[in-house]
Amino acid sequence: MVGIGIFILAVAFVFAFLPTIITPFDTSTGGAETAQADRIADRVVEDVSTAYSERPNEIVRDEFEDYTDKASHELAADWGLRSSEADDIAYDQVNVSIQHLEDTDGEPVDGPDGTLAAGDEYDGQAAASAARIVTVVDGDGPLESDVPAYRLVVRVW
């Protein structure tokens, strides 16, 4: 009888503390945000890629800047996120940036007119993200000849 009581207490202890063990690895983003980030990444690559290039996922710098040169609520509306045009408010936050492929700190690519980034500022908060490997061309050729590949990162929170 005492053994069964100790067993029941041990099982109850495990079930009581199991959620606290898993909690640090739980994120506040779900499948919906991940799907949104993936959909936006596909749409950005499709909308600003060169149509008849020999290289897939080749983004034209000027087209990316023109495409993303909007207020965050306009970008959110274009990408199907919740926003209010009347109040100029985007309820879902989104950040799109193009980074060097081997860059570990996640800073956007610097250029003569600023950085290749759009949307809301990302400060390291919990966000769903999607990435695509792209090539950025500036007119006739790649932006930088020694680093031809870049990472397009879309974050939604």
Rosetta blueprint (number, residue, H / E / L):
1 M L
2 V H
3 G H
4 I H
5 G H
6 I H
7 F H
8 I H
9 L H
10 A H
11 V H
12 A H
13 F H
14 V H
15 F H
16 A H
17 F H
18 L H
19 P H
20 T H
21 I H
22 I H
23 T H
24 P H
25 F H
26 D L
27 T L
28 S L
29 T L
30 G L
31 G H
32 A H
33 E H
34 T H
35 A H
36 Q H
37 A H
38 D H
39 R H
40 I H
41 A H
42 D H
43 R H
44 V H
45 V H
46 E H
47 D H
48 V H
49 S E
50 T L
51 A L
52 Y L
53 S L
54 E L
55 R L
56 P L
57 N L
58 E E
59 I E
60 V E
61 R H
62 D H
63 E H
64 F H
65 E H
66 D H
67 Y H
68 T H
69 D L
70 K L
71 A L
72 S H
73 H H
74 E H
75 L H
76 A H
77 A H
78 D H
79 W L
80 G L
81 L L
82 R L
83 S E
84 S E
85 E L
86 A L
87 D L
88 D L
89 I E
90 A E
91 Y L
92 D L
93 Q L
94 V E
95 N E
96 V E
97 S E
98 I E
99 Q E
100 H E
101 L L
102 E L
103 D L
104 T L
105 D L
106 G L
107 E L
108 P E
109 V L
110 D E
111 G E
112 P L
113 D L
114 G E
115 T E
116 L L
117 A E
118 A E
119 G E
120 D L
121 E L
122 Y L
123 D L
124 G L
125 Q L
126 A L
127 A L
128 A E
129 S E
130 A E
131 A E
132 R E
133 I E
134 V E
135 T E
136 V E
137 V E
138 D E
139 G L
140 D L
141 G E
142 P E
143 L L
144 E L
145 S L
146 D L
147 V L
148 P L
149 A L
150 Y E
151 R E
152 L E
153 V E
154 V E
155 R E
156 V E
157 W L
